[in-house]
Amino acid sequence: MSIRGLTGWQTSLADLSLILFAVVAASYRGDPAEEAVPRPEEVEQALDVALGQPMAVFRPGGDADLTRWLAAQNMDEGALATVIVRHRPGSAARAASEAAHLADEIERAGHHARLVVETSASPEILVTIAHDRTDYGTEIADTR
């Protein structure tokens, strides 16, 4: 019976593969001074825009009443109503006006509102309710 040593062509090939991997990985590493690090305000703003999973959706039109719909939703402190208005290019002013009207109606009903106005090939208006408020639960309780 003959037992070869631990060095064979497979071990040499594996070593060369690891060296090649290390060289290629090092060449793709960017210069840390050139990398753009987002400011905390930008990160916070990006988090504010992120939409959560909607629990309820309202589409205005016909005899639909947003105030009555909001009252039926039983929104708690962490819920946020988001007005989403998708418009065709060139009609941003009209879309923003419609969104502001709906947001005012939500705030008059005593709830928090967020506006999202975006360009889309298929225009639509909807209001969603989700638990994605970023300021919910951030108050520090006085324990005195």
N, C-alpha and C positions, 0 to 999 in steps of 0.2 A: 504494500500500500504506500502510495506516494502522496504526501500533503504539500501543496505549494505554499509558499509564503503569502502574506496578506497583500503583497504588491503584485499586481497583474495589469493587463492592459485596461481592465474596467476601472480600476482605481485611478490610473493615470488619466483616463478620459474624464472621470468625474471631477478630478482636481482641475483639469483644464477648463471644463465647463463652468465650474465655480469661479475661476479666475476671469473667464470671458464675461460672465454675468456681472461680476463686481466692476469690471472696466466699463461695460455698457451702462450700468446703473449710475456710476460716478459721472459719466459724460452727460446724462440727462438731468442731473441735479442742477437746479437753478441757483443763481446768486441770491442769497437772502436779502441783500441790500436792494435788489431790483424787484422783489416780490411786493405786491401791493397788499398791505395789511389794512383791512377795513377799520374805520374809526368806530368807537362804541356807539355813536349816534346813528351811523349807517346800519349797524347790526340791529339796534333797537327798532329802527324804522322798518327794516326788512321783516322783523318778527311781527310788527304791528299789522303788516299787510297780509301775512299768512292767514289763510282761511281754514277754519276747523271743519269737521264733518257736520253738515247741516242736519238739525233735528226736525226742522219744519221749513217749508218753502211756500211763499205767497206770491202769486202772479196777479198784479193789478189788472183790472179790466172788467167790463160789464158792471154788475151790481156788487162786486167785491168791495168790502169795507176793511181797510187795513187796521183801523183802531179796534174794531170788533174782533178781527182775527187775532190781534196781539193779546187782547183780553182773554181769549180762549186758550192761549198757549201756556199760561201759568209759568211765566219766565221767572227764574230765580236770579240771585245776585251775580252768578258767573256767566249768565247768558248775554249774548250780544246780538243785536239785529243788524245785519249787513245789507245795505241797499246796493245791488249790483245792476248797473246800467251798461249794457253793451250797445254801441252805436256804430253806424257806418262812418267812414272817414268824411270829415267835413261837417258833421252835425254834433260836435262835442258840446257846444254852448247849450243847445236845446236839451241834450242828454243830461248835462250837469244841472240844469234848472229842474228837470223832472226828478233827479236824484235828491237834490236839496229839498224839494217839496216833500218827498217821502220821508227823508230824515227828520225834517221838522215835525211831521205828523207822529213819528215814532217817539221823539223826545217829548212832545206834548202829552203823549200817553204815559210818560214816566219811565221810559227805558233808554238804555244807551244805544247809540246808532253809529255806524261806520259807513262810509261811502266808498264804492269802487266803481269808477267810470273807466271803461276800456273800449278800444276799437275792436270791432268784430265784423265778420261778413254777414252774420245773421243777428240783427238787433233784437234785444229783449230787455225786459225790466223784471227783476224779481227781488224779493226780500227773503233772506234766510236767517234762521236763528241757530246759533251754535254756541257751545261753551268754549270760547276762545278769547276771552278778555284777558289782556296782559296785565292789567292793573288790579285784577281781582285778588284779594287775599294778601296784598302787599302792605296793608296798614299794620303798624306795630301796636299791639295791645298794651295798654297801661296796666301793669300788674300791681300797682300800689294798693 
